[in-house]
Amino acid sequence: MRDEFYRIKRLPPYVLATVTDLMFKARREGEDIIDLGMGNPDLATPGHIVDKLKEAADKPANHRYSASRGITGLRKAICELYQKRFEVDLDHNSEAIVTIGAKEGVSHLLLAAVGPGDVVFVPSPAYPIHAYGVVIAMGDLMNVPMGESDDDLIENLQRAVQTTWPRPKMVIINYPHNPTTRVTSIEFFKKIVDFAKENDLMVVHDLAYADLCFDDYVAPSFLEVPGAKDVGVEFYSMSKGFSMPGWRVGFCVGNPKMVHALARIKSYLDYGVFQPIQIAAAVGLRGPMEPVHEVAEIYQERRDALCEGLSRAGWEVPKPKATMFVWAKIPDEFARLGSVEFAKLMLKEAKVAVSPGVGFGFEGEGYVRFALIENPHRIAQAIRGIRKFLNT
């Protein structure tokens, strides 16, 4: 048989898997490796959500096929949340759709909207699906350097438009940002809306870390900007703040044409999330919100433990204002190694797994990403290993 898989051939090797594979190998050999690499939330889902899942799962009527767009109650719940939290009005029928996590939603929206020859701007570094979802959809990916500030990114986008042919069709943004943890303001989103209207672009904003904000920072919604729904959509996820990563519940909200396109392609591909999960998710969105705030406080405690510990070890790393990550510039004495080899050395000598920055794009080279998925005790253990490694 012919074993040529065209879309697979377009994808590069998954760099982030390199350190993960080495970590599993070391663990099989009996080593105690502290995993601060993969961003896999470890906290339990709030009890009232789990209880609702159990209750709904006991009803055989909920075991049937669901709807790929999501049940009405859950779509209404996300619209209620947006109104209460962001003062954004959404129509649950035309401007909201449930996705099987934000990652599935982004990738399938790209399949619906992007084809051969369509140029998509993705700021770099980037969460891999933002970039490689374009490649899978057969579009032309153009990485645009994020620069050091929002103004840098706007300038880089404007420069990219002037030098790109054919004209770009879409730009994908992500704030709070994975992997760099950069946060932004409503003023930046206003500039993005203006940029999109001037250049006839669709905008996709990934708001996956909306609930994990620290130090009184509050993440804005792209849709808060007047006219944002004219040009784009936003993805929201329950994986992080609600500690529901394995439940796979996300949403796409905003521009009705883009939402409809996603609904159309999903109608061919899936029957939606298991209905008891959707029922429980609606209960979670409608409150109480105290468990979500408690989750953010736990991640902030972990952030402080890691960043302050690294500082004591001689590795100065800024404290992020959001996300479940810390983005760290490789110490100067190791910079020549590059992020992959440095991450391998960290694994071997410090017994700590981190993600090499180059796995998020060329602009991520020179950095590593720590995921805050261990408790302060394990983080303290990681710091001891890192201090010993850095001072040998």
ZIRARA-V868407 format. One record per helix or strand of 2 or more residues. SS is the DSSP state (alpha for helix, beta for strand). FROM is the first residue (numbers start at 1). TO is the last residue. If there is no record, write none. Layout:
# ZIRARA-V868407
ss={SS,SS}
from={FROM,FROM}
to={TO,TO}
This chain:
# ZIRARA-V868407
ss={alpha,alpha,beta,alpha,alpha,alpha,beta,alpha,beta,alpha,beta,alpha,beta,alpha,beta,alpha,alpha,beta,alpha,beta,alpha,alpha,alpha,beta,alpha,beta,beta,alpha,alpha,beta,alpha}
from={6,16,34,47,60,72,96,101,119,128,140,150,168,186,202,222,228,232,245,250,256,275,290,325,332,352,355,357,362,367,376}
to={10,28,35,57,63,86,99,113,124,136,145,162,174,199,206,224,231,237,247,254,269,285,312,329,350,353,356,360,364,371,390}
